[in-house]
């Protein structure tokens, strides 16, 4: 049981890291391409707001999350 719980939290951490890397890489790509706009940052801020669900809630959700960098 403890191994399963450890694996669960490790998977959540990996998921959070992958989401962070995706957002950061997308923003870096847009910046390099010269297409990064204030709207991209406002969308990201809204996505990261205090009302956003925590990582555990997202992991238990069957729906896919919206891309915070797309309008």
N, C-alpha and C positions, 0 to 999 in steps of 0.2 A: 504494500500500500504506500509506503513512504517513497519507493522508487517511482511509482506512478504519479504521485504528487510532485515530486522533484521534476519529473519529465514534463508535467503540465506547466509548471512555472518557467521551466527552461524554454518550452515552446512559446509561451506568452512573451518572454523576453526576446526571443528570436523574431517573433512577429512584430513587436514594437520596433526593434532595430531595423527590420526590413522596411517598415513604413517610413521610418525616419530617413533611411538611405534613399528611398524612392523620392520623397519630397525634396530632400537636399539636392539630389542629382538632377531632378527636373528643374528646380530653380537655377542651378548652375548652368544647365543646358540652355535655358531661356536667356540667362544673362549673357552667355557666350554668343548666342545667336542674335543678341540685341533685341529680343522680343519680350523681355521681362517688363511688366507694367505694374503700376501701383495697384491695379485691380487684382493681379496675381497675389500680391502680399495681403490685400484685404481678404481675399478668399481664404488664404492660408490662416490668417488670424481668426476668421470666423470658424474655421475647421478646428482650430486649437483652443477655442473658447472654453470658458469654465463650464458651460452647459453641455459640452461634448461628452459622450460616454467614455468611461475609462476603458483600458485595454481589455480587462476581463469581460466587460459587457460586449465589446466588439467581438471577442473570440467566441462568445456563446451565441452571437447573432448569425442567423442563416443568410441574411442579405449581404450583398457586397457593398463596400463603402464607395462613395463617390470620390472621384479624383479631385483633390482640393486645388489643383493647379489649372483645372479646365473650367471654362465658363458654362 
